[in-house]
Amino acid sequence: MVNLFRQLSIQWAIVVSFVTGFLYLSQFEFELPLLIPGTRMAFTTYAVFLGIILFNAEAKRLFSFRLSWFDLPMIVWWICPFLSSISNDLGIFDGLKELGAQSVNWVLPYLLGRVYLRDLEGLRKLCLGIVVGTLSYIPLCWIEMRLSPILHQTIYGFDGSGGRIGQNVIEGVGYRPIVFQAHGLVVGAWFMSAAVISVWLWKSGSINRLFGLPFKWLALAIVVQSFLTRSLAATVFFCVGVFIFFVSRYLRNFLPLLAISFCILIYLHNGISGSLAKDGITAAVSGVTSESKTESLQFRLNSEDVLVDKANQRMWFGWGGYGRNRVIDHRGYEYITDSLWIIVYGTRGLVGLVSLTLVFLLPSLVLIFYFPTGAWHHRRLAPVAALSVVLALNMADALLNAFPHPLLTISAGGILGLFADHTESKTLGISLKAIESPVSASSAIAPFSQRSSVK
């Protein structure tokens, strides 16, 4: 990965490194000296920063950008683990260790997006990288749908799912592809995101042809495969994303996107207060899925009630690490913590939950505030709109699952960097007149073969 920074522009090198790292590296994890995180995405982050420092003249920009109030949610989310450790008397050393892990997993990817992908061109490249990476995953998904999830074991020699392959067998249907991820739901969420981005780029005219093929057929292939990943949540969120697209395009209405944020906030409020309508949720789900899945959801929601009661005892900064947020009953049964929101609330408290939620939702809220809805479908602004919607949808997915990844954080950093920079100049430095030029396949792929600086 480091060598990419000698061959490509810095924007393409960052995008290719993170997309390739997320999609194709194995699920290894170990602890390096000084308690430095040793996951696949941590090593991707190390490699990217090493490449920037060694081979790119743009390294100085890491230390020269100006903070904005848009960065406040990430700053709070960054220091929250340290505050959790201190408030639970776990010590300064534990706080610094958690702060280091938070930096590698969240802050550094955000910083890369904030500094290097903060313009329209950088965000377009990020969308293209996601689309191309997703297209490369489709044949691998077909293999596992036919033969079972075997690729990680075959290529890397161990089970990357941590013994959860059985959870990806759909009764009476077949296998949910895992490829090189920890769970099939990760693949489903990734394809959901890529499908929304593809539809947005296609219908806005941002991309007409890719690799010599009409882009609409490539977008259709991603959409079809997103359904074939057999993830109900991913399918529902894709349909929501498409609904937002059509309402904003043809009715010039931003309310569906705004409603996503309000629904997430209402869900979190009710979940914390214990007033969540669990019976209504399971009744709605039972009409579109099997009885076993409905029972699983009901069990998860009941477990969250118990976990919330424990989390409320340390409401502001949570219980910190070491599984102190978990609940084990008198029978020795440990209640499950499947969703990201309950994990964050239990370990980082309300401060952590609010800050993380804003990291995901702020791009869409700022998009609504700064641009008229019709402009979201301009060929150059469409990648910004698509990524903003995808971030909101992934926050909705965090109410059910816990599979965040750095590409979401990079997207948030890039979008907020775009708005922050232009807000400081009080002109946004961008207008529909300034983004009139169409994007062709040649201009989309050409940067792979040439270096260019970031404006």
N, C-alpha and C positions, 0 to 999 in steps of 0.2 A: 504493500500500500504506500509506503514512504516514497517509492520510486515514481508513483503517479504524479507527484508534485514537480517532477522534472519533465514530464511528458505533456501534462494537461494544464489548462488554466486552473487557477486556485479554486474557482467555483465548481468546475467539473470534477476536480480531484476530491474535493470534500464530498460531493454527492455520490460519486462512484464508490468511494471508500465506505461510506456508511450504508448505502444500499447493498453492496456486495457483502459487507461484514454481517449485516443483519440477516440477509437471506441465505448465506452459504457457509458461514463459520459454524463450527460444532458447538454444542451446548456444554463447553467445559467451564469449570469454575474452581478457582483455588485462591488462597490468600498469599499475596506477595509479602516480602519483608516490609516492616513498618505499617503493616495492616492495610496496604494499598489494594484496592479491589482488583481481582484477577479474572473477570468475566470476558466473554468474547467481545462485547461492545465496549468494555473498558479498554481492552487492547486496541480496538479500532480507534478509540479516542486518542490513546497515546500515540499511535502511528500517525494519525492526522496532524497532531500538534508537532510531532517530530519532523514530519515532512514540511510543514509550514516554516519551522524555525531553520531547517537546514537548507532548503532549496527554494525558498520563495522570498522575494523582497517585500512582500506584504506583511511580514511577521510583525512589524512595528505597529500595525494597525490594532493589534490585540491590546495595546497599552495606551492607545490614543483616542479611543471612541468615548463619547460623552454619554453618561447615564441619563435616563429619562424616567419620569414617573411611570411609564409603561413597564419599566424593569422592576418596579417595587414588588409585585407578587413573586417573581423569581428570587429576589433578594431575601424576602421573608421565608420562602420555601427553602432556601439555601441554609440559613442559620437555624431553622427550626429544630433539626436533630440535635444541635449543640444545646439549645435551650431545653429540649426534652431530657437530655442526659443530666444537665445541671439540676433541673427541677426534681428529678427522681434520685438525686444523690448518687449517681453512677460515676461521677468524677469527671475532671477536666480531660483526662486522657481518653476516656470513652467518648466524650463530646467531640474531641478533635478527630478521633477515628471516624465517627459518624459524619462529621463535617467533610472529611476527605472523600468518603464514599458518595455523599450527596453531590460533591463537586464533580466527580468523575461521571456519575450516572445522569446528572441533570444539568448542572451549571455550565460545564465545559461545552457540551453539545449546543446548549442555548447560546452561549457566547459565540460559537462558530457561525451559527445562523445570524445572530445579531450583528456581527462584524462583517462577514463575507457574503452573505446571501440576502442582504437587506435592500436589494433593488429588484425591479421587475424582472430583469434578465436572470438574476440568481434564483428567484422563486420559480421562474419558468423552467430552468434547468433542474431544479429539485423535483418538479412535477414530472418532467420527462424521464428523469432517472428512476422514479418510482414506477412509471408506466413500463419502461423497458425492462426493469428488474422483474416486474410482475409477469410480463409476457414470457420471460425465460423460465418462470416457475410453472407455467401451465403444463408442459409435458411431464414434469416431475410429479405434479399432482395426479395426472392421469395414471402414471405408473403405480402410485400408492393406492389410488382408488381401485385399481384392478388387482394388485398383488398383496396389499396391506402395507402399513407404514414400515418400510424396511430400509429406506435409503440412508438414514443416519447410522443405523447399525452396520449396514454393508460398507459404507465408505469410511466411517470414523471408528468402527469397532466397538461401539457401546451404544446403549439405549439413551437417546437424548431426551426422552420424555420423562425420565425418572420413574419408570414403572407405570406410567399412565396410558400406555397404548390401548388398554382395554376400554378406557373412557372414549376412545375414538372409533369404536365399533358401533355403528348405527343398526339396531335390530331390524332385520328384514330389508335393509337398504344396502349396506356395505360398509366401506371404510371412509372415515374422514381423513383426508391427507394431512400429514404432519410435516413431511420433508425434513428440514433441518431446524424446526422450531420445537419448543417445549410442549406444545399442545396444538391440536387441530384448530382450536378456537383462535389461536394467534394467526394462523393462515387465513381463517375466515375474516377476521378483522382487517388484515392487510389487504385482502382482495376487495373487501367492502370499500376501503379507503381509495384504492386504486381505481375501482369501478366508478366511484363518484367523480374523481379527478378526470378520468377518461371521458366520461359523458360531458362534463363541463368544457373540457378542451375541444372536443369534437363539435358540439353544438354552437360554441362561441366562435368557431373558425380559427382558434389559436393554432391548431395543427391540422393540416389538410392531408399530408402524406407522411408516412414514416417508413424508412427502409424500402422505399419504392412502392408501398402498398397504401391504399386508401385508409386513412386513419379510422374511419367509422367502423371498418371491419375488425380492426385490432381492438377498438374500444368494445365492440360487441363480444369479441372473444373473452375479454376480461370480465364483462358483465355476466356472461353465461357461466364462466368458471366460478364467479363469486357465489352463484346459486349452488353450484356443484360441490362447494366446500362443506355443505350440509351443516351450516351454523345458522340457527333460527335468528339469533340476535343480529348477526351480520346481515342477513337478508332483510330484516325489518329496518335496520338503520340505513341500508342502501336505498330502500324504497322511500324513507324519509328524506334522504339526501336528494333523490330525484324529484320528489315533491317540492322541496325548497327551490330547486333549480327552475322548474316549470312555473311556479307561482311568481318567483322573482323576475323571470324572463318575460312572461306573457301578461301578468297582472301588475307588474312593477310594485310588488308588495314584499316587504321584509319581515312581516309578522311571523311566518313559519320559522325563520331562523331565530328570531327573538324568542319565540315560544319554546324552542329547544332549551335555551338558557334558563328560562323561568321554570320549566318542568324539572330540570335538573336541580335547581335550587329548592323547589318545593319538595322534591323527593328527599333531598338531604335533610331539610328541616323536619319533615315528618318522620324520617328514619331516626334522627337523633332524639326527637321528642317522644317517640314511641307511638305516634298516631298514624303510621303508615297503613294504608288500606290493603293489607296482605290478601285478604279473601277476594277482593275485587281484582287484584293483579293476577292471582292464580286462576280465577274464573275466566279472565280474558285470555290467558295463555292456553287454558285447557281446550279452547275451541280450535286451536291451530297446531297442537302438538300432542304427543302421546301421553298416556296416563303416567308413565314412569317419569317423564320429564317434568310434568306438572307437580308430581309428588316431590321430586328433587328440588324444584324451585320453592315449594312451600316449606320444605325442611331448611333450605338455606335462609329464607326470610325469618323463620322462627329462630334459627341460630343467631342471626344478626340482632334480634331483640336482646338475647342474653349477652352478646358481645358489646352492645351499646350500653347496657347497664354497667358493665365493667369499665368501659371507656369513660362514661360520665363521672366516674370517681376521680379521674384526672382530665377534666374537660379541656383545659386550655392548651397544654403541651403534651398530653398523652402519657403513656407508660414507658416510652423509650424502647430500646431493643431487648434482645434475649428472650423474646416470646412472652414478655410480661403482660402483654395485652390479651393473651389468650385465656380461655376459660376451660377448666377441667372439672367435671362434676364428681360427685361422690363415687360414681362407678368407674371413674378413670377415663371417661369419654371426653375427648377434646372437641369442642365446637369448631366447625370449619370457618375459615376466614378466606372466602373465595373472591370477594369483590374488593377493588382497590380502595374504594371510599371507606369501608369499614377497617381496612388495614391501616390506612393513613390516620383515620380518626382515633384508632386505638393506640397507635405508636407516636403520632405527632400532634394529636389533639385538634381542637377546633381551629387554632391558628394555622396549623399545617394544612388542614382540609380546605379552608377558605383560600389560602394562598395558591395551592395546587389547582383548585377549581378555576381560579381567575387566570392562571397561566394558560389553561385550555380554552376558556371562554372569552377572554379579553380580545383576541384577534377578531372574532366575529362581531363583538359589540362595537369595536372601533371601526370596523368595515361599515357597519350600519350607520354610524355617526358621520363618517367622513365622505362617503360616496353615495350618490343616488343609486337606487336599486338597479336601474337600467344599465348603469356603468359596470356592474358586476360581470356583464356578459360581453364587454369589449374584449377583443382578441388578446390584448396585452394585459388587461387587469384580471382576466378570467382565472389564471393560476392562483392569484392572491385570494380571490373569492372561494375557489374550490378548496384550497388548503384551510381556509378559515372554517368552512363548513365541516370538513373532515375532522378538524380539531374538536369542534363541538360534538360531533357524533361519537368520537372516541371518548370524550368525557362521559357521554351517556352510556357507552359500553362499560366504563369504569364503575358504573353502578351495579354491574353484574359480574364482571371479570377483572382480572388484575394482570394485564399484559402490556404495560407501557413500554415504549422503545424510543431511542434517541431521535429518530427521524421526526417524531411528533414534536419533540423539544426544539429541534433545529427549525422546524416550520414555524413554531411560535416565535422563536428568536428572530427569524428573517422577517416575518410579517410585522412584528412590533418594532423592529429596527427600521423598516420602511416608513412606518407612520411616525416614529419618534424623530427621525432625521428631518422629515418634511414638516413636521409640526414646529420644530425649532426655528425653521426659516419662515414660519407663518404663511407659507404658500403651498405647502405639501410638495413643492417642486415638481408637481405632476398634474397634468390636465389631460382631458381626452384628446386635445390637439397634439399633445406631446407623445401620445401612444397610438398613433394612427397606423403605423406600418404593420402589414400582415406578417405572419410567421409561417414559413414554409418548412418542409422537411429538411431541405439543405441547410437552412439557417439554424435549424434545431440541432442537427447532428454535427455541423461543421466545427463547433468549438472543441470537439473531441480531438481534433487534429491540429489545433493551434492554441498558443498561449495568448491570453488577453488579461489585462488588469481590470480590477473591479472599480467601477466609478464611485 
